[in-house]
């Protein structure tokens, strides 16, 4: 049993290392592309990736504790701390995206087309569900709610990437200047929902 748990922890660590490394790349491309194109959608996408770097790094810290034989109480504390931090920042991100999107609508600010941003979004739509399934499976086997929740972050990232693609396509092909901001407001639902769930889990009030 100990050997089986150790193998699961090692597989989980490798998955988190890959996931966090991808998020670093996604953050750099998404955030830079958003700034260059003036797209609140891409900027929010990049910032969410940055938050997932924090989440993934904390999960690595938590998994390494288990790999080193830390007590169960200490591991549980690490999970709750991770959820609370990530949830708080996600809720702040939702407020930021809402404010900027409304300002862009009022000022009639349109985003330019960003092919690099669309490219990273396409890759994320394909990769994120695969990572989510992997983390969910490992999380159930390890009885780690934090690892399973981190997989749900990947699902949210996939939704965000799809929203980025829809907003960019409408702006580029149909000329709807407002589509980027409206799509960003839709995105707020996913960001806020994920943030509230993680925040409640961190406070020990999740169902």
Buried (B, 14 or more C-beta within 10 A) or exposed (E): EEEEBEEBBEBBBEBBEBBBEBBBEBBBBBBBBBEEBBBBBBBBBBBBBBBBBBBBBBBBEBBBBBBEEBEEEEBBBBBBBBBBBBBBBBBBBBEBBBEBBEEBBEEEBBBBEBEBBBEBBBBBBEBBBEBBEBBBBBBEBBEBBBBBBBBBBBBBBBBBBBBBBBBBBBBBEEEBBBBBBBBBBBBBEBBBBBBBBBBBBBEEEBE
